[in-house]
Amino acid sequence: MKRTCIVLFLPALFVVAAVSSPLAASAHVFKEDGAIGALMYTDLGHTPPAGVPVKFFLQFRDSQVPLQLQHDYEFTISFTDSDNASSTVPSDDFRYVAATELDFYHTFPGKGEYTLTVSGAPLAEGLAPFTLRYDLPVAEAGEAVADDSHEGMDSMHHDHSLFGEHAVHFILFGGVIVLVVFLIARDLWRRRREPGKHTD
């Protein structure tokens, strides 16, 4: 019995350690309003610094109809700080990199808590207006940021499905299952070969 408990306990401990590792943390934030949703992230991680241009990525999806952002919506994107001071990103700064994806740059004036608001006014029939809000902490200028950056992701072609976001965890979990089956099978095989030496 002791051996069986050890065989089951160690892989379980491994899974807990894997899930609680930094890989489980993500700078990607998904918000939705009705049928419209968008995944937001930056090239400088979850807590970008003030005083430098930060690149924002937005990947949209509509659960009802295919989207063509540039033709379907007029966007208003703004940032609001904790004092309710607001700044709007010029629409000329939007770069439509795919039918459902856009990016832009923004420089924060100082450290603090900011809210990114993304609003869409429909340009085509059958579409509804939406507003998405993302809370974003900003670090002091020159302050080190967390190592969860996404530099080099300009192509915007990334897998953000459940498997894509947690592929490493799925692989680890599958490996643990295989290990558990192997250890149990080996233990049973040894018991059959030496039945008198194993007691629970």
VENDA-V30770 format. One line per field, one symbol per residue. psi: psi as a letter, one per 30 degrees, with the letter a starting at -180 (. if undefined). A space follows every 10 residues. Layout:
# VENDA-V30770
psi=???
This chain:
# VENDA-V30770
psi=eeeeeeeeee eeeeeeeeeg lfffkkfkkk lljbfklkkk llfgafilll flkkkkkkjl kkfelkkief ffkkkkklkk afggkkkkkk fffkjjfleg klllkkkkfl kaklkkkjkk kkflkfkkll kkkkkjkklk kfkklkhglh kggffgiljg leeefheeee eeeeeeeeee eeeeeeeeee eeeifffkk.
